[in-house]
């Protein structure tokens, strides 16, 4: 009776979350409304004699009213520049062009299948979770390829298919901020963080690899945690599969696909040799020509270009070897298809760019940051409690707003300046946000692919719904949060940089 009551309470909670989330406007509309709200707030706050002292320049900062003639001129004159100069836009478009080639050629799909099929049975669950984490480099391919593939493989081995699906989904979505490679989300979030950091320091640079060290190490911890949850909690809870679906014959790689992977491997090795030759020697051509530094060099500032070139070169090589590319038109179509998927993102960026610019012009972000920093300093909370609180806040917000970039575009202009004034680097705050954003992805009905996961599960369990997905994935969410929080605490205590040229603290 008590168990049934708990299930009813959970279902009620999930229903409320779903209704609240569905009641929210489209993210692009949300940014438009936020931009309008900032305009009216700038007018309202300017009515009061409000001023704060900048802790660095000692200058008195006052709110700027954008609902004025000078404000109107500023809005009209800079609307296009706000959009085209928005840092994440160009980086995401360029990176996705390369990813589009690798995906349309079939390289990413074949590589994932090879990784999963060639794994020993005892390592299969780990490999599925691990492959899910790596698939984040190519955006949504993990959701549409690896999640159903996990179910097919588990069923073929006589195990519950939903357990295999859960393991893949945990890696793809719950492990969204862990990876061995940089993906499209890295330059996107770094661009937003840099825009926010400019509220305090106009010259501050956040490179796309800002969280790479932490991401790299996290990959193994999250893969191990996902494997443990699958084997010790999910599989025993689901028990033997009693459904009607029959095991499918697992299609191995064809000869053309194997040849394509060989071509891609050779191309990747040659490209890696090119990078090593430019970085490793003391006078390497990809180092800073004046100082010889790697951290401040064309190599680091050109990370997005290398993502594009690496994905494009290996994708074209695979397409030639596998005969999926017949001519140059096929390559261009692959790039075009990748751009098609970004249509709504470009719309969202237009309004997000206006919102971020207005927020910066009004000085509201700087005022909130300075006052918020005073409150946090007065609260007496130490560094670790502050970071844990921010993880929890990000995780809660993620339950009602799915897009990682949309949330960060709203949160970064407030929290990055606030924490910068307390001495914490934008790179650390970005990494902390990414942890909170990832751990509740798998239980958030607002996550873009949540409905797709429900549909996948319905194939194996006709009664499956949102509650099925939530109850299956909740243990992953909790243990990912626990694992990542402990890792972040240890990282802060030891004092390791969060990424290349990315310290934990500011001077």
QUILINNOR-V141188 format. One record per pair of residues at least 4 apart in sequence whose C-alpha atoms are under 6 Angstrom apart, sorted by sequence separation. I is the first residue (numbers start at 1). J is the second residue. If there is no record, write none. Layout:
# QUILINNOR-V141188
i=I j=J
i=I j=J
This chain:
# QUILINNOR-V141188
i=18 j=22
i=25 j=29
i=38 j=42
i=41 j=45
i=54 j=58
i=67 j=71
i=73 j=77
i=75 j=79
i=78 j=82
i=81 j=85
i=82 j=86
i=92 j=96
i=96 j=100
i=100 j=104
i=103 j=107
i=113 j=117
i=114 j=118
i=120 j=124
i=126 j=130
i=127 j=131
i=141 j=145
i=142 j=146
i=143 j=147
i=146 j=150
i=155 j=159
i=162 j=166
i=166 j=170
i=169 j=173
i=170 j=174
i=171 j=175
i=187 j=191
i=198 j=202
i=212 j=216
i=214 j=218
i=218 j=222
i=222 j=226
i=228 j=232
i=229 j=233
i=230 j=234
i=231 j=235
i=253 j=257
i=273 j=277
i=276 j=280
i=288 j=292
i=298 j=302
i=306 j=310
i=308 j=312
i=309 j=313
i=311 j=315
i=318 j=322
i=319 j=323
i=349 j=353
i=364 j=368
i=365 j=369
i=368 j=372
i=369 j=373
i=373 j=377
i=398 j=402
i=405 j=409
i=408 j=412
i=412 j=416
i=416 j=420
i=420 j=424
i=458 j=462
i=464 j=468
i=467 j=471
i=470 j=474
i=476 j=480
i=479 j=483
i=480 j=484
i=481 j=485
i=491 j=495
i=498 j=502
i=25 j=30
i=53 j=58
i=54 j=59
i=66 j=71
i=102 j=107
i=103 j=108
i=119 j=124
i=154 j=159
i=155 j=160
i=230 j=235
i=279 j=284
i=287 j=292
i=288 j=293
i=319 j=324
i=320 j=325
i=325 j=330
i=419 j=424
i=420 j=425
i=445 j=450
i=491 j=496
i=497 j=502
i=53 j=59
i=155 j=161
i=278 j=284
i=287 j=293
i=319 j=325
i=458 j=464
i=497 j=503
i=53 j=60
i=135 j=142
i=154 j=161
i=278 j=285
i=279 j=286
i=287 j=294
i=497 j=504
i=52 j=60
i=53 j=61
i=278 j=286
i=279 j=287
i=52 j=61
i=288 j=297
i=51 j=61
i=151 j=161
i=154 j=164
i=287 j=297
i=416 j=426
i=51 j=62
i=151 j=162
i=194 j=205
i=454 j=465
i=194 j=206
i=286 j=298
i=151 j=164
i=286 j=299
i=150 j=164
i=151 j=165
i=150 j=165
i=190 j=206
i=46 j=63
i=147 j=165
i=150 j=168
i=190 j=208
i=46 j=65
i=147 j=168
i=187 j=208
i=43 j=65
i=147 j=169
i=186 j=208
i=42 j=65
i=43 j=67
i=39 j=66
i=443 j=470
i=142 j=172
i=132 j=168
i=179 j=215
i=180 j=216
i=178 j=215
i=179 j=216
i=440 j=477
i=129 j=167
i=133 j=171
i=439 j=477
i=129 j=168
i=132 j=171
i=133 j=172
i=394 j=433
i=398 j=437
i=128 j=168
i=132 j=172
i=178 j=218
i=179 j=219
i=178 j=219
i=391 j=432
i=395 j=436
i=439 j=480
i=129 j=171
i=133 j=175
i=391 j=433
i=394 j=436
i=395 j=437
i=439 j=481
i=394 j=437
i=402 j=446
i=134 j=179
i=373 j=418
i=391 j=436
i=395 j=440
i=399 j=444
i=401 j=446
i=402 j=447
i=133 j=179
i=137 j=183
i=268 j=314
i=400 j=446
i=267 j=314
i=369 j=417
i=365 j=414
i=369 j=418
i=264 j=314
i=264 j=317
i=263 j=317
i=264 j=318
i=263 j=318
i=261 j=318
i=260 j=318
i=263 j=321
i=260 j=321
i=259 j=321
i=260 j=322
i=259 j=322
i=257 j=322
i=256 j=322
i=163 j=235
i=428 j=504
i=425 j=504
i=425 j=505
i=160 j=241
i=424 j=505
i=425 j=506
i=423 j=505
i=424 j=506
i=423 j=506
i=156 j=247
i=92 j=184
i=155 j=247
i=130 j=223
i=129 j=223
i=88 j=188
i=126 j=227
i=125 j=227
i=88 j=191
i=87 j=191
i=295 j=501
i=107 j=315
i=95 j=304
i=102 j=311
i=98 j=308
i=105 j=315
i=101 j=312
i=107 j=318
i=95 j=307
i=99 j=311
i=95 j=308
i=98 j=311
i=102 j=315
i=98 j=312
i=101 j=315
i=105 j=319
i=196 j=412
i=196 j=413
i=200 j=417
i=210 j=427
i=105 j=324
i=197 j=417
i=104 j=334
i=101 j=334
i=100 j=334
i=101 j=335
i=100 j=335
i=97 j=335
i=100 j=338
i=177 j=434
i=176 j=438
i=174 j=438
i=174 j=439
i=83 j=350
i=86 j=353
i=174 j=441
i=173 j=441
i=174 j=442
i=173 j=442
i=83 j=353
i=82 j=353
i=214 j=498
i=213 j=498
i=213 j=499
i=211 j=498
i=212 j=499
i=211 j=499
i=210 j=499
i=210 j=502
i=64 j=362
i=63 j=362
i=63 j=363
i=32 j=351
i=28 j=348
i=31 j=351
i=35 j=355
i=42 j=362
i=31 j=352
i=21 j=400
